[in-house]
Amino acid sequence: QVQLVESGGGLVQAGGSLRLSCAGSGRTFSWSAMGWFRQAPGKEREFVAAISWSGGSAYYADSVKGRFTISRDVAKNTGYLQMNSLKPEDTAVYYCAAKAFGGSYSRPDLYVKGSWGQGTQVTVSS
């Protein structure tokens, strides 16, 4: 069973940066793609970024492309989301999850149900 814990959220001014971490436990996390999603109050959970198990391929939502960078350290069983040029509309709870095999990276229902972390709050002030 993969379990993930997010950290690194906080309050930052518009234009600032944050780096989120996603610490994984369980051998299967090393062999799983992983993704970051976010959910703002009153909105659906939305895809932010995903990375293949090897780290060789990355995928981004159009809204964060060029500003966010996803990466992972397989040896440390940890994934990261570097967020630059933050905007107030980036305010949300950010979650990471392990990807099940096959299908689109942007669909939250294709991630391992029990792997979702508790989330970390990111608040960007204007």
N, C-alpha and C positions, 0 to 999 in steps of 0.2 A: 504494500500500500504506500503510495507516494503522499507525503504531507509537505506542504509548502507554507512558509511564513514570510510575509512581506514586512519591510521596514524602510525607513528613510523619508517618509512623508513629512510634511510640515507646512508652515506659512511662509510664503515668499512673495515679493513684489513682482509685478508684471515686468518681464524682461529678464528675470532671474533664472537660476538653475537649481535643480535637485537631482539626486541620483537615488533611485529606488533599488532595493535589493530583494531577492527572492531566494531564501535558503531552503533547499530541498533535502529530504531524508528518504532513504530507500534507494536501492540499486537501480530500480526501474526509472528513476528520474534522469539518470545519466543517459539513458537510451531513449528518452522522450523529447519530442519538440516541446517548447513551452511558449506561453503567450501571456501578454498583459492586456487586461481589459479595465474599463473604468465605468463608474456609475455615478451620475449626478442626481441630486434629489428630484424625484418625480420623473426621471428619465429611464429608459431601458439601458441595460448593460451594453456597452459598445466596445468593439475591438479597437485596440491601440497598436499593438505590434506583436510579432511572433518570430521565433527563431528555431531553426532545425536542431536536431539533437547534437549534431556536430558543431553547430555554430556557423556553418558555411553559407547558410541562406537566411535572409531576414526579410520580413514583410511588414509593411506599415499602412496604417490608415492614412488617407489623403490629408486629413486634418493635422497630422503630426509629422508628416514626411519633411525631412530637412531640418527638423528641430529636435526630434527624439532619436536616440540610438539604442537599440537592444543588443545585448551581448550576454555571453555566459562563460563561466569558468567551470569546465567539466570536472576538473580535479577537485574543486571546492564545492561541487554540487550547488552552485549558486548562479542565479541569473540576475541581470541588471537592466535598468532602464534609465539612461541618462537623458534628462529633460532640460533642454535649453530654450531660451527665448519664450519663457512661459507666458501664457495669456490667461486672463480671468476665466475664459471659457474652458480652460483645462482643469478647473476646480472640480474635484470628484473624489470618490474613494477608488483607489487603484488596487486591482487584484491580479495575482498571477495564478496560473494553472498549468498542469501538464496535459499535453495533447494526446488524445487517443490516435491510433493509426488511421490514416486515410481521411479524405474530405478536406473541406476548406478550413484554413487557419482562422478565419474571421468568425466562425460560428461557435458561440460559447457552448452549445449543446454537444459539440464534438470533442470537448475536453473532459478529462476524467473527473467524474462528479465529486469524488471524495478528496480531490487534490486541491481544491480551491482554498486559498489562504483566507485569513480573516479581513484582509484589506488594510490599506494605509491611507490616511486622509491627506490629500494635497489641496491646499487653498492658495489661490493666487489673487492678491489684492491689486486693485487698479490704481 
